[in-house]
């Protein structure tokens, strides 16, 4: 934890917590917090610190700039995540389903998944329904 928490860091943390189910670029965050006096350079400085503290996950989508997702809550760190490639929302996978998937991968592949860093990409139910219309 940093020695002190600046006004900019408080604003950033509050924003990230309120948008924990979204993948956001540094520019998205800076644009949203511009009215609160948070600069893009302050966003980048704090992103680096939050990543080092394990509170923020960086994701790189194919052909996209880096995006970030807040994983500050302990409950989030112990979940597998599903991320929609259409709308960009990220969801916690059902606990029982995630447990079964982790067990299958462990048993068949001899591989222990790091749940905090595992994101499965696809298309969410809402976007699938919109595509069917």
C-alpha positions as CSV (number, residue, x, y, z in Angstrom):
1,X,0.0,0.0,0.0
2,X,1.4,3.5,-0.8
3,X,2.5,5.7,2.0
4,X,-0.2,8.3,1.2
5,X,-3.3,8.4,-1.0
6,X,-3.6,11.5,-3.2
7,X,-6.9,13.0,-4.2
8,X,-6.3,11.7,-7.8
9,X,-5.7,8.2,-6.5
10,X,-8.9,8.3,-4.4
11,X,-10.9,9.5,-7.5
12,X,-9.3,6.7,-9.6
13,X,-9.9,4.0,-7.1
14,X,-13.5,5.1,-6.6
15,X,-14.1,5.1,-10.4
16,X,-12.5,1.7,-10.9
17,X,-14.5,0.2,-8.1
18,X,-17.7,1.6,-9.6
19,X,-16.8,0.1,-13.0
20,X,-15.2,-3.2,-11.9
21,X,-17.2,-5.2,-14.5
22,X,-15.7,-3.3,-17.4
23,X,-12.4,-3.3,-19.2
24,X,-11.1,0.3,-19.5
25,X,-8.2,1.8,-21.3
26,X,-6.1,4.4,-19.6
27,X,-7.6,7.0,-21.9
28,X,-11.1,5.9,-21.0
29,X,-10.3,6.4,-17.3
30,X,-8.6,9.8,-17.9
31,X,-11.5,11.0,-20.0
32,X,-14.0,10.0,-17.3
33,X,-12.0,11.7,-14.5
34,X,-11.0,14.8,-16.4
35,X,-13.6,16.8,-14.6
36,X,-12.1,15.8,-11.3
37,X,-8.6,17.1,-12.3
38,X,-7.1,13.6,-13.0
39,X,-4.6,13.8,-15.8
40,X,-3.6,10.9,-18.2
41,X,-0.1,10.9,-16.7
42,X,-1.6,10.5,-13.2
43,X,-3.8,7.6,-14.5
44,X,-0.7,5.8,-15.9
45,X,1.3,6.4,-12.7
46,X,-1.5,5.0,-10.5
47,X,-2.1,2.1,-12.9
48,X,1.5,0.9,-12.5
49,X,1.2,1.1,-8.7
50,X,-2.2,-0.7,-8.7
51,X,-0.9,-3.5,-10.9
52,X,2.1,-3.9,-8.6
53,X,-0.2,-4.1,-5.6
54,X,-2.4,-6.8,-7.4
55,X,-5.5,-4.6,-7.5
56,X,-5.6,-4.1,-11.2
57,X,-5.3,-6.6,-14.1
58,X,-3.9,-5.5,-17.5
59,X,-5.4,-7.3,-20.5
60,X,-4.3,-7.2,-24.1
61,X,-6.9,-8.0,-26.7
62,X,-6.0,-8.8,-30.2
63,X,-5.3,-5.6,-32.1
64,X,-6.4,-3.5,-29.1
65,X,-4.6,-1.2,-26.7
66,X,-4.1,-2.4,-23.2
67,X,-7.2,-2.4,-21.0
68,X,-7.5,-2.6,-17.3
69,X,-9.9,-4.2,-14.8
70,X,-10.1,-3.6,-11.1
71,X,-9.7,-6.8,-9.1
72,X,-9.3,-5.2,-5.7
73,X,-11.9,-7.3,-3.9
74,X,-10.6,-10.5,-2.5
75,X,-13.7,-12.3,-3.9
76,X,-12.7,-11.1,-7.4
77,X,-9.2,-12.5,-7.1
78,X,-10.6,-16.0,-6.4
79,X,-12.9,-16.1,-9.5
80,X,-12.5,-17.0,-13.1
81,X,-13.7,-14.2,-15.4
82,X,-15.7,-14.2,-18.6
83,X,-15.1,-11.3,-20.9
84,X,-17.5,-10.4,-23.8
85,X,-15.6,-9.4,-27.0
86,X,-18.6,-7.5,-28.2
87,X,-19.7,-5.2,-25.3
88,X,-16.5,-5.4,-23.2
89,X,-18.2,-6.4,-19.9
90,X,-16.4,-8.8,-17.7
91,X,-18.3,-11.2,-15.4
92,X,-17.4,-13.6,-12.6
93,X,-18.0,-17.2,-13.8
94,X,-20.4,-19.2,-11.7
95,X,-18.5,-20.5,-8.7
96,X,-19.5,-24.2,-9.2
97,X,-18.8,-24.0,-13.0
98,X,-15.4,-22.4,-12.3
99,X,-14.5,-25.0,-9.7
100,X,-15.4,-27.9,-12.1
101,X,-13.3,-26.2,-14.9
102,X,-10.3,-25.7,-12.6
103,X,-10.5,-29.3,-11.5
104,X,-10.8,-30.7,-15.1
105,X,-7.8,-28.6,-16.2
106,X,-5.8,-29.8,-13.2
107,X,-6.8,-33.4,-13.6
108,X,-6.4,-33.8,-17.4
109,X,-3.6,-31.3,-18.0
110,X,-1.7,-31.4,-14.7
111,X,-2.0,-27.6,-14.8
112,X,-3.0,-25.3,-11.9
113,X,-4.9,-22.3,-13.1
114,X,-4.2,-18.9,-11.5
115,X,-7.8,-17.8,-11.1
116,X,-7.0,-14.2,-10.6
117,X,-5.3,-14.0,-13.9
118,X,-7.6,-16.2,-16.0
119,X,-10.0,-14.6,-18.4
120,X,-12.1,-16.5,-20.9
121,X,-13.2,-14.5,-23.9
122,X,-16.4,-15.0,-25.9
123,X,-19.8,-13.4,-26.4
124,X,-22.2,-12.8,-23.5
125,X,-25.8,-13.9,-23.4
126,X,-27.2,-10.4,-24.0
127,X,-24.9,-9.8,-27.1
128,X,-25.9,-13.2,-28.4
129,X,-29.6,-12.4,-28.1
130,X,-29.0,-9.0,-29.8
131,X,-27.2,-10.8,-32.7
132,X,-30.2,-13.2,-33.1
133,X,-32.7,-10.3,-33.6
